[in-house]
Amino acid sequence: MIGHLHTKARQAIRAGAITILIVTAVGCGTQGSATVTREVFNESVVGKTPNEVLQTIGKPDRTDGDGTNPGDDWFYEQRTADAITGKTDSSAMVVFQHGRVDHVVY
């Protein structure tokens, strides 16, 4: 009887772990597909530290540096759009100066 309960408990734990993995994968997959206007993106990142940017908009798709040195750039692919044309930008380059976002290039 006890062995049967342990087997059931292991099955329930395994099912729960699989559910968590699926939810996490779906959440990560949708992060890059959502777009915001350039204005909203700018307001979300300009003046922030690398950690604040990570907390606000998540990990970049690629980087040139860690954001702590002048000239470090982070790239977010297809996350922003031109408010007038509605077209999605291929990339938003977040430019760091002295450990904070100085500006964004689209």
N, C-alpha and C positions, 0 to 999 in steps of 0.2 A: 504494500500500500504506500509506504513512504517513498520507495523507488519510483512508483508511478507519479506521485506528486512532484518529485524532483524533475522528472522528465517533462511534465506539463509546465512547470515553472521555467525550465530552460527554453521550451518552445515559445512561451509567452515573451520571454526576454529577447529571444532571437527575432521574433516578429516585431517587437517594439523597436529594436535596433535597425531593422530593415526599413521600417516606416520613417524613422528619423533620417536615415540616409537619403531616402527618396525626397522628403520634404526639403532637406538641405540642398540637394542637387537641383531641384526645381527652382528654389529661391535664388541660387547662384546663377542659374541659367537666365533668369529674367532680369537680373540687375542690369546687365549690359544692354538690354533691348529697350528699356524705358528712355525716352528723350525728354529734355526740358529746354526751354528757350535759353539763348545765350545770356540774357539778362539774369534769369534765375540762377544759372550756373555760376556766373560772375559773383552774384550776391552770396552764393554758397561757399565760395573758396577764397576770394581775394582777401588778403590780410591774415589768413590762417596759417598755422604751423602744419607740417606734414601729418602729425597725429590727428589734428583737427580735421584736415581734409579727408583722411582715411575714415574717421568716424562719421563725417557728413555725407560723403559720396562713395566711399568704398575704395577698393584697390584699383590702381590704374591698370590699363591693359599692357603698357610697357613704360620703362623709365630710362632716363639718362641721369643717374645719381639718386641720392636718397632724400633730396629736398633741403639739405642743410647747408649747401654751398651755393654761391652765386652761379647762375647758369645751369643749375639742375632743373631738368624738365620732366614732367609726368604727362603721359598721353592717355586720354580717354577716347576710345573709338566709338563713333556713332551714338553718342550720348546727348548731343546738343542739336538744336535746330534754329534756323534763322526765323525769327518771328514774322517777318514780312512775307518771305517766300514759302515758308513752311518746310523747306528742304532740310534734310538731316545733314549735319556737317560730318565729313569723313573722320575728323579728329579735332579734339580740343587739347591744345598744348598748355599745360599749367606751368608757368615760369616762376621759379623760386628765386628770391634775392634775400640773403641774410636770414635764412631759416623761415621765411614767410612767403606766401604767394604774392607776387608783385602784380602779375597780370595774366591774362589768358589770350592765346592766339588761336583763331579758328581758321 
